C-alpha cells in the first residue's frame, strides 16, 4: 500500500537527519495520512479516501469535496481524484 494522498498525490519525501556533529543519515518524511469518509453532494453518496491532514483542512476551507475538486487543476490532483472529478461533472451536467 502506497503512502500517498488520494486527492493531491502528496507522498513520501526523503532527506537527512543532521546531528550536532553534522553527521548526515538518510531518513523518510511520511505524510500525515488519515482515512476519512467525505460526503459528495453531487453524487449523493459518501466517498472513502485516504488523505493528508493538510488536504483535509483545504477541502473544508474550499467548501467540501465537490467544491475542492471542481476548483483544483487536473495537474494537481491524484489519479482517484481525477475519476471523482469526472463523476461529479457528469452528475452536475445531468
N, C-alpha and C positions, 0 to 999 in steps of 0.2 A: 504494500500500500504506500503510495507516494505521499510525502508530507507537502501537500500543495493546496492552496486555497482554490476552491472550485469556482469562485466568482472572478477573482482578479488574477489568479495564476501565480500569486506570491509563493515562493518556495524556499528551500534551504539555501543559506549563503555560507561561505567559508571565510575564515580569517585566522588571526593569530591570537593566542594568549601571550601577553608580554609580561615577563616577570620584572622585579625590581632591578635585576642584573641584566635586563634587556635580552634574556633568552626568549626565543620565539618558538612556540609549538603550535601546530595546526589545530583548529577547532571548527565546529559547525555551529551556526546560529540558526536555530529552528524557529519557524513561525509559530505564533500562539494560535493554534487551531482549535475551534470549538464546533461541535456537532449541534446544529440548530435546525429548527423547522420554521421556515418563513412562509407567511400566507401571501398568496398571489390573488389580488382582486380580479384581475382579468381572466385568470384560469379557473377561479373559484375552487381552488384546492391548495392544500399545504405542500411545500416543497422541502425535502430534507437535503441539507447541504453541509459540507464541512468548510467553514470559512474562518479567516483570520479575525481576531478581535478588532483590529483596526478597520477591517472591511465592514464588520457588523455595525460599528459606530457610523461609518459613512452611509450605509444603507438606511439607518434610522434618520440620519441628518437629511438625506435626499427625499425622504417621504415614503419609504417602503421598497419592497423588492421590485415592483413593476417600474416605479419612477427611476430607481437606480439603474436598472438595465437599459431603459429607454434613453437615459441621459448620457450613459457611458459609451465611448467609442468602441467599435468592434475590436480594434487592435489592443485595447486594454483589458479585454475580457478573456476568461479561460474557455476551454472547449465546451464544458457543460453549460456555462452561462450563455454562450452563443446560441445553443439549441433552445434554451429557455426564452431568450430574447425573440427568436423567430416564432415560437409558440405564442408568446404574448402579443406580438404584432399581428399575427393571424387572427387571434381571438378578438382583438380590438377592431380589426378591419371588418369583421362579420357582424 
